[in-house]
Amino acid sequence: MRNLLMTLSYDGTHYFGFQTQPGGNTVQDHLEEAIRHLTGEDVKIHGSGRTDAGVHARAQTFHFTTASQIPVERWRHALNGRLPSDIRITSAVEVPLSFHSRRSAKRKTYRYSINGNRVFDVFNRQYQLHHPGPLDVVAMREGLKYLVGTHDFTSFASRHSTKQSHVRTIYEARIEVDHGLDGAGTHEQGILHIYLTGNGFLQHMVRIIVGTLLQVGEGKRKPEEMKSILEARDRAAAGPTAESKGLMLWSVEYEDLAEAPDSAAKS
């Protein structure tokens, strides 16, 4: 048996998330069906994590074991020919049988995008939350600082979370503002990209953080309240859950791989 690790991108707009659901139409369903058509095997893939309905991925990873002897450099092309156009395999690499895409991951980064301009971008409306009202980005950046480190993120987790522990470590949190050529030098706010890198994330964690940060940006909360929200360990202490469409799984990082997933065979 061989263990293959693959990286893929997908537009989650029309899917009920990554992981298989009773109602079907998930990214995992389409991947497993494509593999079945290619090799005749009924495999179960294992993702580096799950994404909710409407959430996108720039670089999601998954692994599966196969008896197929198809050369690793041919898998990308073969599967992409059997997948919907909004799901693309970007790389494939063979890894040790002991490798697990979720348990072996060291760092994950999510990006949440907010369009702060008066008129939303028609071409990116499915990937950005439109918020035309003024936002205090300096205050939002200050609020983010309180989340860096190891904390109990119960306040920023869905009430339906089934994880035994809500302790997670955030390594980096930042906001980048893209004014673009049209917005530079004008009163337009531009596009705010919120990046969060950690060792793992809870259900709805990033979206609840964003929803709370928006309240900070609107002046409804002070930046230092992020600390007291963490300490409360109570979902009711935090803000609303931001819409799913602005969220994207940006990257998954591993150690001790002979070849990094995003630079693996791409022929």
CORTA-V423216 format. One record per residue. N is the residue number from 1. SS is DSSP state (H for helix, E for strand, L for the rest). PSI is psi as a letter, one per 20 degrees, with the letter a starting at -180 (none if undefined). D_CENTER is the distance of its C-alpha to the mean C-alpha in whole Angstrom. Layout:
n=N ss=SS psi=PSI d_center=D_CENTER
n=N ss=SS psi=PSI d_center=D_CENTER
This chain:
n=1 ss=L psi=q d_center=30
n=2 ss=E psi=q d_center=27
n=3 ss=E psi=o d_center=24
n=4 ss=E psi=p d_center=21
n=5 ss=E psi=p d_center=18
n=6 ss=E psi=q d_center=16
n=7 ss=E psi=p d_center=13
n=8 ss=E psi=q d_center=12
n=9 ss=E psi=q d_center=11
n=10 ss=E psi=q d_center=11
n=11 ss=L psi=o d_center=11
n=12 ss=H psi=j d_center=11
n=13 ss=H psi=g d_center=13
n=14 ss=H psi=j d_center=16
n=15 ss=L psi=q d_center=14
n=16 ss=L psi=l d_center=14
n=17 ss=L psi=a d_center=11
n=18 ss=L psi=g d_center=10
n=19 ss=L psi=q d_center=13
n=20 ss=L psi=p d_center=17
n=21 ss=L psi=q d_center=18
n=22 ss=L psi=h d_center=22
n=23 ss=L psi=i d_center=22
n=24 ss=L psi=a d_center=20
n=25 ss=L psi=l d_center=19
n=26 ss=L psi=r d_center=15
n=27 ss=H psi=g d_center=14
n=28 ss=H psi=g d_center=15
n=29 ss=H psi=g d_center=18
n=30 ss=H psi=h d_center=19
n=31 ss=H psi=g d_center=18
n=32 ss=H psi=h d_center=21
n=33 ss=H psi=h d_center=23
n=34 ss=H psi=g d_center=23
n=35 ss=H psi=h d_center=23
n=36 ss=H psi=g d_center=26
n=37 ss=H psi=h d_center=28
n=38 ss=H psi=g d_center=28
n=39 ss=H psi=i d_center=29
n=40 ss=L psi=j d_center=30
n=41 ss=L psi=q d_center=29
n=42 ss=L psi=n d_center=27
n=43 ss=L psi=q d_center=24
n=44 ss=L psi=o d_center=21
n=45 ss=L psi=q d_center=18
n=46 ss=E psi=o d_center=16
n=47 ss=E psi=r d_center=12
n=48 ss=L psi=i d_center=10
n=49 ss=L psi=r d_center=9
n=50 ss=L psi=q d_center=8
n=51 ss=L psi=q d_center=7
n=52 ss=L psi=r d_center=9
n=53 ss=L psi=p d_center=12
n=54 ss=L psi=i d_center=11
n=55 ss=L psi=q d_center=7
n=56 ss=E psi=r d_center=7
n=57 ss=E psi=p d_center=6
n=58 ss=E psi=h d_center=8
n=59 ss=E psi=m d_center=8
n=60 ss=E psi=q d_center=8
n=61 ss=E psi=q d_center=11
n=62 ss=E psi=q d_center=14
n=63 ss=E psi=r d_center=17
n=64 ss=E psi=q d_center=20
n=65 ss=E psi=q d_center=24
n=66 ss=E psi=q d_center=27
n=67 ss=L psi=i d_center=30
n=68 ss=L psi=q d_center=30
n=69 ss=L psi=j d_center=32
n=70 ss=L psi=p d_center=30
n=71 ss=L psi=q d_center=29
n=72 ss=H psi=h d_center=26
n=73 ss=H psi=i d_center=26
n=74 ss=H psi=i d_center=27
n=75 ss=H psi=g d_center=24
n=76 ss=H psi=g d_center=21
n=77 ss=H psi=g d_center=24
n=78 ss=H psi=g d_center=25
n=79 ss=H psi=h d_center=22
n=80 ss=H psi=h d_center=21
n=81 ss=L psi=i d_center=25
n=82 ss=L psi=j d_center=24
n=83 ss=L psi=q d_center=21
n=84 ss=L psi=q d_center=20
n=85 ss=L psi=i d_center=20
n=86 ss=L psi=j d_center=16
n=87 ss=E psi=p d_center=15
n=88 ss=E psi=p d_center=16
n=89 ss=E psi=p d_center=16
n=90 ss=E psi=i d_center=16
n=91 ss=E psi=r d_center=18
n=92 ss=E psi=q d_center=20
n=93 ss=E psi=q d_center=21
n=94 ss=E psi=p d_center=24
n=95 ss=E psi=r d_center=23
n=96 ss=L psi=q d_center=25
n=97 ss=L psi=h d_center=26
n=98 ss=L psi=i d_center=24
n=99 ss=L psi=p d_center=21
n=100 ss=L psi=p d_center=18
n=101 ss=L psi=h d_center=15
n=102 ss=L psi=g d_center=13
n=103 ss=L psi=h d_center=16
n=104 ss=L psi=i d_center=17
n=105 ss=L psi=p d_center=14
n=106 ss=L psi=h d_center=15
n=107 ss=E psi=q d_center=12
n=108 ss=E psi=q d_center=8
n=109 ss=E psi=p d_center=7
n=110 ss=E psi=q d_center=4
n=111 ss=E psi=p d_center=7
n=112 ss=E psi=p d_center=8
n=113 ss=E psi=p d_center=12
n=114 ss=E psi=p d_center=15
n=115 ss=E psi=o d_center=18
n=116 ss=L psi=j d_center=21
n=117 ss=L psi=r d_center=24
n=118 ss=L psi=h d_center=26
n=119 ss=L psi=p d_center=25
n=120 ss=L psi=q d_center=22
n=121 ss=L psi=o d_center=21
n=122 ss=H psi=h d_center=22
n=123 ss=H psi=i d_center=20
n=124 ss=H psi=j d_center=17
n=125 ss=L psi=h d_center=18
n=126 ss=L psi=i d_center=15
n=127 ss=L psi=j d_center=12
n=128 ss=L psi=q d_center=14
n=129 ss=E psi=p d_center=15
n=130 ss=E psi=p d_center=19
n=131 ss=L psi=n d_center=20
n=132 ss=L psi=i d_center=24
n=133 ss=L psi=q d_center=25
n=134 ss=L psi=q d_center=26
n=135 ss=L psi=p d_center=23
n=136 ss=L psi=n d_center=25
n=137 ss=H psi=h d_center=22
n=138 ss=H psi=g d_center=24
n=139 ss=H psi=h d_center=24
n=140 ss=H psi=g d_center=20
n=141 ss=H psi=h d_center=20
n=142 ss=H psi=g d_center=23
n=143 ss=H psi=h d_center=21
n=144 ss=H psi=h d_center=18
n=145 ss=H psi=h d_center=20
n=146 ss=L psi=i d_center=21
n=147 ss=L psi=i d_center=18
n=148 ss=L psi=p d_center=18
n=149 ss=E psi=a d_center=19
n=150 ss=E psi=p d_center=20
n=151 ss=E psi=r d_center=20
n=152 ss=E psi=o d_center=20
n=153 ss=L psi=k d_center=17
n=154 ss=H psi=h d_center=19
n=155 ss=H psi=h d_center=19
n=156 ss=H psi=k d_center=16
n=157 ss=L psi=q d_center=15
n=158 ss=L psi=q d_center=16
n=159 ss=L psi=i d_center=20
n=160 ss=L psi=j d_center=19
n=161 ss=L psi=p d_center=17
n=162 ss=L psi=j d_center=19
n=163 ss=L psi=p d_center=18
n=164 ss=L psi=h d_center=21
n=165 ss=L psi=p d_center=20
n=166 ss=L psi=j d_center=18
n=167 ss=E psi=p d_center=19
n=168 ss=E psi=r d_center=16
n=169 ss=E psi=p d_center=16
n=170 ss=E psi=o d_center=14
n=171 ss=E psi=h d_center=16
n=172 ss=E psi=q d_center=15
n=173 ss=E psi=p d_center=14
n=174 ss=E psi=r d_center=15
n=175 ss=E psi=p d_center=16
n=176 ss=E psi=p d_center=17
n=177 ss=E psi=p d_center=19
n=178 ss=E psi=o d_center=20
n=179 ss=L psi=h d_center=23
n=180 ss=H psi=r d_center=24
n=181 ss=H psi=h d_center=27
n=182 ss=H psi=h d_center=28
n=183 ss=H psi=i d_center=27
n=184 ss=L psi=p d_center=28
n=185 ss=L psi=j d_center=32
n=186 ss=L psi=a d_center=31
n=187 ss=L psi=j d_center=30
n=188 ss=L psi=q d_center=27
n=189 ss=L psi=h d_center=24
n=190 ss=L psi=a d_center=22
n=191 ss=E psi=p d_center=18
n=192 ss=E psi=p d_center=16
n=193 ss=E psi=o d_center=13
n=194 ss=E psi=p d_center=12
n=195 ss=E psi=p d_center=10
n=196 ss=E psi=p d_center=10
n=197 ss=E psi=p d_center=10
n=198 ss=E psi=a d_center=11
n=199 ss=L psi=i d_center=13
n=200 ss=L psi=r d_center=11
n=201 ss=L psi=q d_center=9
n=202 ss=L psi=r d_center=11
n=203 ss=L psi=p d_center=11
n=204 ss=L psi=j d_center=11
n=205 ss=H psi=g d_center=11
n=206 ss=H psi=g d_center=9
n=207 ss=H psi=h d_center=10
n=208 ss=H psi=h d_center=14
n=209 ss=H psi=g d_center=14
n=210 ss=H psi=g d_center=13
n=211 ss=H psi=h d_center=16
n=212 ss=H psi=g d_center=18
n=213 ss=H psi=h d_center=18
n=214 ss=H psi=h d_center=19
n=215 ss=H psi=h d_center=22
n=216 ss=H psi=g d_center=23
n=217 ss=H psi=h d_center=22
n=218 ss=L psi=i d_center=25
n=219 ss=L psi=j d_center=27
n=220 ss=L psi=h d_center=27
n=221 ss=L psi=q d_center=26
n=222 ss=L psi=q d_center=27
n=223 ss=L psi=h d_center=24
n=224 ss=L psi=i d_center=26
n=225 ss=H psi=h d_center=25
n=226 ss=H psi=h d_center=22
n=227 ss=H psi=g d_center=24
n=228 ss=H psi=h d_center=26
n=229 ss=H psi=g d_center=23
n=230 ss=H psi=g d_center=22
n=231 ss=H psi=h d_center=25
n=232 ss=H psi=h d_center=26
n=233 ss=L psi=l d_center=23
n=234 ss=L psi=o d_center=24
n=235 ss=H psi=h d_center=21
n=236 ss=H psi=i d_center=24
n=237 ss=H psi=h d_center=24
n=238 ss=L psi=r d_center=21
n=239 ss=L psi=a d_center=20
n=240 ss=L psi=r d_center=18
n=241 ss=L psi=o d_center=15
n=242 ss=L psi=q d_center=14
n=243 ss=L psi=q d_center=13
n=244 ss=H psi=h d_center=10
n=245 ss=H psi=h d_center=11
n=246 ss=H psi=i d_center=10
n=247 ss=E psi=p d_center=6
n=248 ss=E psi=p d_center=4
n=249 ss=E psi=o d_center=2
n=250 ss=E psi=g d_center=6
n=251 ss=E psi=q d_center=8
n=252 ss=E psi=p d_center=9
n=253 ss=E psi=q d_center=13
n=254 ss=L psi=r d_center=16
n=255 ss=L psi=q d_center=19
n=256 ss=L psi=k d_center=23
n=257 ss=L psi=p d_center=22
n=258 ss=L psi=h d_center=24
n=259 ss=L psi=p d_center=22
n=260 ss=L psi=q d_center=19
n=261 ss=H psi=g d_center=16
n=262 ss=H psi=i d_center=16
n=263 ss=H psi=j d_center=19
n=264 ss=L psi=r d_center=21
n=265 ss=E psi=p d_center=23
n=266 ss=L psi=k d_center=22
n=267 ss=L psi=none d_center=26
